[in-house]
Amino acid sequence: MFFLNQGTPIDYIYFSTSRYETFGYSILEALAKGKRVILFPGEDNVLREVYGNPNNIQWISKDIQKDGIRVLNFLKSIKEVNYRQAFPIIAASESYVPLYLECYRTSRMKKK
């Protein structure tokens, strides 16, 4: 669903079916905001390497029957999930994510 000429809803699920994604800054932004995420790991499986398997990410395979069940189960379990639990794993000090986060925070501070 697109929200043209409107803000995004307060509660939404980020959904990506991209075949190739080098890192996925928009995915990181959604996770940093505590949003739930449904992702295709890509043909190269890079996103699964980057983000791991926390409870607030649901991986899909582009098999509509399997994915339908996965997504419905993911939606049912939402109330039990700490939405920000993936963030500390992704933002580990040995990754390049901290640099991105610093730039993101700086840009947000400039907007205020």
Secondary structure, 3 states (H helix, E strand, C coil): CCCCCCCCCCCCEEEECCCCCCCCHHHHHHHHCCCEEEECCCCCCHHHHHHCCCCCEEECCCCHHHHHHHHHHHHHCHHHCCCCCHHHHHCCCCCCHHHHHHHHHHHHHHHC
